[in-house]
């Protein structure tokens, strides 16, 4: 989803999308009499075209690669999305490349968590406490809204936040996940570390570590966790578990009390399958959305294109055994016998599922959105909102928002004839549904299904039928949004952050040139604007050097969080905002684009806010700063803010 021109770049970008921030290593200075590093030539040959041009190729910048761990890069080249490119390297040349970038020759071992280990009563996880963040959208309806009682924070208190502490994670460039929260226990996955940390914040000034779960083999993680109590034979009252997924498409289910694994299962169903959306834990099943990244490789003539598509699985919560499988479309078949070199072109394909499903147990339905097509024909379930039945995974309804959006990196809207997997019969927009849907309860008692699209469009649908109630276009967006990672809902208002308003597009909805990047509050009954907050770039002084392309990349891409009527939102240039939910007035802001002293002694650095990372618990606002993808500023810190006395 988060898709541009160079194939190798796109693939590496996608792999390392998981990667995220630590302290930057900086440029390595080479003296005049020092021989070039052996890995330098390998980098120039295999990597520079993409990673020296991160904005155009949507890949991590070279400086971001330099801040990553040895194991993150090694995984990408041997088991992850770059293994095709990595297959051209020997063990020796791969090691030389990684050493050149990171300055390391072997996997690093994390030791700081032992020094912060909890003792005594703080070691236990109180699973009797009500979970305040159990899903991507916090609650069963995915509203991304928390109360003052749940967080210990009021709207008034959010006006006077101050930094309480910071924890940094070594060799990390991206804080892409939000934690699950049960009582005063915070469960945070750190993707590049391949670890999920269980923190205790019962003393808001002195967090400690209850336990750490390390993924088998150190494989990077990817999704945020969900929480629930599952039925396990022989266990009265069920077992409290956390479910989350990794970059290698492995679903991990662990005991929330101890971090001990119940089971792991690789759910990749195609060659380019991957997991991004948060699994949903129910007592009798775990719902897993599966995406795919064929978009990143399909433009390469060497690739047999395209035959992957999005899938939803229902798994037995106690064992991981498959209960049912829903496919967004039929299996691909040859649609062109000869694409120009005697080989066929396959289709349909696409409809990756990047978002986290909403489960409507009352209606027995699961709702989610999909992404673009990768080859013709553009199936009706691409760029679509879909409902499937909870009991068996059969499709109940589908509403396609954008037709003929065949998009593969490296193609373009008018591809040359030598691009054998590319077609011209496309709107070529890549406007999937990256944001998770919300099942909103209006004040009048009516339920509406709300969705935000990368085209900048807000949709309201009838949950029973998929019939469109209204739509509101907030610009035309683009491959990075529009509305990117999420929306929030409270008191009949939808909060939608806009990262890019886009431009006028022939054949698309009318474009309003007065629209601006920022936060929009929209009436959920009618789709009418209630207020708008404009965010403007801040490139003054040293900040202009620290924030990549700060005059253009500063919008609201990550999912917003609502706490007691205040909307919290991070920007792509590293600022954190609190806005009044009723008026849009700015209550508070904080610039994280700097270095931080940390509780655990690891050098800390703030960066871009993207994806999801902002929550509230026990009087603290927790925010993960850093998103070293697409040329954005990397970072590696979990920041805690507390109201001033």
N, C-alpha and C positions, 0 to 999 in steps of 0.2 A: 504494500500500500504505500508504503512510503516509498515510491518508485525509485547521462541520459543520453547519453549519446554513445558513449563507449561501453561495449559489452563487459569487458573485463572489469571496468570500473564499477559498473552497476552491480555485478555479482559480488565483488569484494565489499562494496558498500553494504549490500544486504547482509552479508555474513557478519561483517563487523558492526552492523547496526546494533547488534547486541552489545558491542563493546562500549565502554563508557569510561570515565575519567579518572585519573589520579593526578598527582602533580606533574606538570609538563617537564619533560626531560631537557627541553631546549635543543638548539642546534648544536651538533657536535663539531667543535673546532678542530681543524686539521692543520698542523704546522707545515711549513714549506718543505721540510725534509722527511715528512711522514708519508709512507705509502698509503694509497687509498684503501679503505676497508674492502675486503673481498666481497661483502654484500652490497656495496654501492652499485656496481655494474649490474647485479641481479635486480636490484630495485629499479634502476633506470630502464632495463629491458622489459620487465614484467609488470611494474607497478606505477611508474612515474606518470604515464599518460593520464591516469585517473586521479591518483592521490595528490598530484601537483595541481590539479584542477578540480577541487572538491565541489564547488558550486555547480559547475556544468554537468558533472558526472554523479552528483548526489552521493559522494563517497566520503569517508573520513579523510581529513587532511593528513599530510605526512606528520605534522606535529602531533596529531591525535594518535596515529599509529605508534609514535615514539613513546607515548605515555601509557600504552597498553602493556599487559603482562606477556611474558614469554608464552604461557600456556594458552592465552586467548588467540594469539596469532598462530601458534602451532595447531590449535584445534581448527581454526578457520581453513588452514591449508591442507589439513589431513582428513578431517571428518566433516567440516562445515561446508558452507556454500562456496568456498574457494577451492575445494578439493580438486576440481577439474583443472584449474590453473596450477595448483600445487603439485599435481601429478607429474608435471614437467620437471620438477626439482628432485634432486637426490636428497637423502637425509643430510648430507654435508652442505649442499647449497641452500637448503631450506634453513638450516641452522645458521648459516652465514647471513642470510637475509634478515632473520629475526634478530640476530645479534647486532647487525648494523642499525636496525631501527630502534631497538630497546636498550642496547648496551648490556643485555643479559644473555647468558648461555644455558640457562636451565630454569625450570619452574621455581617460582618463589613460594615460600611457605608463610602463611599469615600467623602471627604470634600475638598480636595486640589484644585479641579477645580474652585470652587467659588472664591477662592483667586486670580486665574489667569484669571478671566473672562475679555473678551474684553469690551471696552467701546467705545462710539461714533461711528465714521465711521468704525472702525475695526469690529464691530459686524456683518456687512452685508457680505454676500457671493456674490462675483461678478460672476454671472453665465454667463455674457456676455464674460468673458475671455475664451480663448480656453483651453479645458482640455488637460493636458500633460500626465496624467496617468489616463486612463479611463477603462482599462482592466488589466488582469493579465500581459499581454505582453505590456502594456502601450498604444499601438495603435491597430487599427483594424486587422493588420497582426500579432500581437503578437511578434514583433521583440525584445522587451525589450531594445530599443535604444532611447536615448534622445540627443538632440542637445545642443550646447552651448547657443543658443538663448532661448531654452525652460527652461534651468536650471540656466542660469547666471554663468556657470562654463566652463572653457576651459581645455583642456588637460594639458596645462602648469600650470594652477592654481591647478590642482589636485596633482601636485608634492609637494605642500607646504601646505597641509591641517593641521589645528590645531583644537583642540576641542573648540567649541564655547559655548556649554551648554549641559545639560542633564536633562531629565525629567524621573522620575521613577514612577512606578505604584505599589501600595501596594498589597501584597499577590498574586503576579504574578510570574511565573517561566518560562514563554515562550513568546517570541515576534515573533509570527508565521505569522503575516500578514503585507503586505505593504499597504501604504495609497493610496487612490485616490487623485489626485491633479488637482485642477481647479484654474488657476491663482496663487494666493498666499495663497489659502485655502487648507489645508491638512486634509484629512478625514481618521483617523486611528482607526481601530477596535483593541481592546485589549481583547483577547479571554476570559481569566479567569475573567476579570472584568465584562464581559457581557455588555460592553459599547463600543460605537463608539464616538470618540472625534473629533470635528471639530476645528482645530487650525488655527490661522491666523499667517503667518510669513512675513507679509509685512514689519515689522521691524525685520530683521534677528537676531538681538541680543536679542529681547524681544518678544518671542511668547506669544500669549494669546489664551484663549478658547472661541470660538464663541457659541458653544452649545454642549450638551452631549445627546446622545441617549442611554437609558438603555433598554436592552431586557426585555420583559415581564417576571416577576418572577425571574429575574436575571440569566436566563439560559445562560451558556457560549456561546460565539460566536466562529466561526471557520474560515470562508473564508475571503479573502481580499474583498474589495468592488469594484464594477464597477459603472461607471457613464454614464448617457445618458439622453436625453430629450424625453419623451414619449408623445404619443397622449392621451389626457384626454378630454372626451366630455365637451364642454362648455368652455374650456380654450384655448384661442388663443395663438399660439406659443408653446403650449405644456408645460409640467412640468419637471423641472430638478430633477432627482432622483438618489439616490444611492441604489444599490441592493447588499445584502450580505447574508450569511447564518450562522446558528448556529449549535452547536454540537447536538442539538435536532432535526436537519433536518428541522428547520423552516427558510423559506426565508423571509427576512425583506426588505421592500421597503419604503424608507423615503424620504421626501422632502429635497433636498440638501441645500436649503436656511435656513431651520428652524430646521431640525432634526425630524419634526413631522412625525409619521408613516402614510403612505398611505394605506398599508395593510401588514399583515403577513399571511403566509400559511405554514402549516406543509406538506412537500412533501415526507415523508417516505412512501414507497410503500411496503416494506417488514419488517420483524421483526428486521433485522439488518441493515436497510438502514441508510446512513448518507451522509452529504454534506461536500465536501472539495473544489472542483473546484469552481472558481469564476463564478457567473452567468453573462450572457452577455446581456446588455440592448440595445434593438433596439426600434425604435419609436412605432412599432406595436406589440412587443412581448418581453418577457424576457426568454432567454434560460437557463435552469437549469440542470447541470449534477448531477447525483445521484450515489454515490458509495454504498458500503456495507462492513461490517466487519465480515462476517461469517467465514472468514479465521481465526479469533481469537478464535472462539468457536467450530468450526466443528470437531476438534479432540477429543472432549469430548464425550464419549459413551452415556451420558445422553441427548445429543443434537440430534434431528432429523435432519440429514444432507443429502444433503444441498439443499436449494431451493431459495436462494436469487440471484439476478443478477443486473447488472448496467442498468440504465434507463436515458433517456434524456426527459425533459418536455419542452414544449412551453407554457408559461402562458400569459394571457392577462395582459398588463402592468398596466392598470388602476384598475383592480379588483383582479388579481391573478387566475382567472378562467382558467382551463386547455383548451388549444387549440388543442394540440395533444400530444401523448406519443410514444416514441420509446423504444423498449425493445431490449437489446443486444442478446437475445436468447428466445426460447419458455419457457413456464412455466415448472418447473421440474416435472418429473414423476418418479415412482419407477423404478430404473434400476437394482435393485437386490431385489428380494422378501424377502430374509432373509439374513441379513448382519452377522448373527451368533447368534442372540438372539431372532429371530422371528420377528424382525422389519425390514422394508425395508430401503434401501439406495436410496436417491433421486438424480436426475441429469437431465439435465445439470445445472450447477450453476457457479457463478463467474463473470468475466468480470466487476469488479468495475471500475467506471470512476473517477479517482482521479484528472485528469487535467482539465484545463479550455478551453472550445471549441474556435476554430477559426471560425468566421462566414464569408463566402465568398459570399457577396451579389451579386457580378457580376455573379457568376456561380450558385447561389441559393443553396449553399451547406454549411454544418456545418461539421468540421473535429475535431476528438478527438481520443484518445488512450484508451485502456482498460488494465485490469490486468489479473491475473491468473485464472484458473479454481479451484473450490473447491471440485468438485466431478466428477466422470466420467459420460458421455463422455466429454472430453475436447472440448468444442464447438469451431467452427472456429472463433468466435468473441472474444476468450480469447487471451491475449497478442497480440492485433491486433490494426491496424489503420483503422478507419472507417469514411466514409462520408455518411451523411444523407441529405435529401432534406429539405430545409428551409421551404417550403410551407406546407408540410404535415408530415415530420418526417420519410418518407419511406427511406429505405436503398438504397444508390446509388452504393457503392462498399465497400469491406472489404479486407484487406491484413493482414493475420496472420503472425506475426514475429517469434513466438516461439510456436510450437505445443506441446501438451501433457504435459503442465506445470500445473499439478494438485498439488496444494500446500495448505495444511492446517496445522496450527501450532499445534505441538504435534505429527505429523505423522512421518516425516522423509522419506528418499528415500526407506528404507527397513523396514516398520513398522511391529511390532510384531502382531501375529494373534488376540491378545486381543484388539487391536485398531480397533474397528468395523467400523469406518467411513473412514479408511485409505486404500489406494490402492498402489500397487507396480508398476502399469503401468503409470509411470510418470517420467519426467526429474527432477522434484522437484527443481525448480530454483527460483520461485517468481520474475520473471523479467518483471514486468509490465511497462507500460508507465506512469510514474509519472510526467514527464515533459510535459508541454503543447506544442502543435505543432506550427510551424511558417509557414505562407504563404509568402515565400520570393520572392522578385522581383530582379532578377539578372541584372547586368549591360547591358546584351544583350537583355533585355526585357522579358526573359522567367520567368514564375512563377514555383517555386518548393515548394512542401510541405516537410518541414524538421521536423524530429522527433528524440528524444533521448530516449533510453531505459535503464532500470536498468542493463541490460546485458553489458552496455558500448558501445552499438551499435548506430551509427548515421545512419539515413535513409533519402534518398531523393526520393520522389515519384512524379509522375505526378498528379496534383490535380484533373483533369477530370476523371481519370481512376483508380488511385491507383497503376499503374504500377511502379515497382521499377526502378529508374534511376541509383542509386548506393547505396552501404552500406559501412560503415567503422567501423570495430570493434576496440575499444580502450580497450582491455582487455576483461574479461568475467563478470566483475561486481559482483553483488550479490543482496540479498534482500534489502539492503540499498543503492544500486548503486555501481559501474557504474555512469551513468548519472541519477541523482535522481530527483531534483525539476524543472530543467529548462535549456534551452539553450538560446543564444542570437545571433542576426544576424545583420551585417552591412557591406556594401561595399564588397559583395560576400564572406565574411568570416563568418563562424559559430564558436561561442565560446562555448565550452563544458567543464564544470568542472567535474573532476573525483574524486569521494570520495574513490574508491577502485578499483584497477585494476583486482582483482580476481586471478584466477589460471587456469591452463589447465583443461578442462572438456572433458571427452571422448564423442565423437559424436558432440561436439560443434565446433565453428570456431577455426581455428588455433590460438594459444596463443603466443604472443610476450613477452618473459620474460624481455625485455628491457624497456617496458612501465612503467611509473611512475605516481604516484598520482600528480594531479595538473590541470592546464588549457591547453586545446588544441585548437588551431586555425586551422580550416579545410576549404579548398577551397570548396565552395558550388557548383561549376561547376563539380568538379571531385572527391571530397572526399579525396583528398590528404592533408597530414599535411603541414601546413605553418610554424608553430612554436609550441613549447611546453614550458611551465613554470613549473618547478618542485617545489612543496611546500614540505618543510621538517619539521619534528617535532621540537619543541622548549620546552625542558623540564628542562631548566636551573633554578637553585635556587628554589624559592618558586613557580615558575610557574609549575613545575613538580607536585606539590601537589594540585594546583588549577584546573589543566586541567585533568579530569579523563582519564586514560589510554593514556596520551598525546603522548607516543611513538608509538601508533597505530591509534589513532582517531584524525586526523588533516587535513583531505582532504577537497575538495570543493564539498559540497553536495547541498547547496542552489543555487537558480537561479542567474546567473550573471546579472549585469546591465552595459550597455554601455553609457557613457557620453562623447560626443565630441571625439570619437576615443579612449577613455580609458576604460578598462574593470575593473569594481569594483566587488570584490568577497570576501565573508567572509569564514572563515574556521571553521571546527568543534571544533577547540580548541580556538576560540575566537579572531582570528586576522582578520583584515580588510586590503585588498590589493587593490592597483590600478596598473594596468599593461598597457603598451603601446599596443594598439590594432594591430599595424602594425608589431611589433617586439617581443612582449612578455616581454620586459624589465620591471623590477619592477620600478615603479615611486614613490611609497609611501606605507608605511604599518603602522598599529597602533594596539597595543595590548589592547583589551577591557576587558581582564580577570582580573578585579580589581573592587574596590568600587569607586563610583562616588558621589561627591557633586552635588545636583540637584537644579534646579530653584524652584521646588515645595516643597522642604523640605522632600520628601519621601526618605528614604535610598535607594541608587541605587547600583546595582551590574551587571557587565557585564558577559556574558557567551558565549556559543556556538552560531555560526551563522548557521542556517539551514532554510529550507523553503524559504521564500522571505521577505526581509525587507529593501532593499537599494534603495533609490531614490534620485533625485536632484531637488531642487526648490529654486529660488530666491537667488542664490549664496551659498546655503547650500547643503551638502550631509547629508541626514538623514538615520540612520541605527538603527534597533532594535536589541539589543544584548541580547541573552539568549534563550536556547532551552532545557528545562529540561526533555527531553525524552531520552530513550535508554541509560540511564546512562551518558548523556552529561551534561555539566555545565549549570545550570539554570541561568537566568538573568531577569532583569525587566526594562531595560532602553532604552529609545529613545535617541540616541546620535546625536548631530548636529555638523558637521565639516565645517570650513570656511577657505578659503585661508588666509595665513599670509600676511600682508601688504607688 
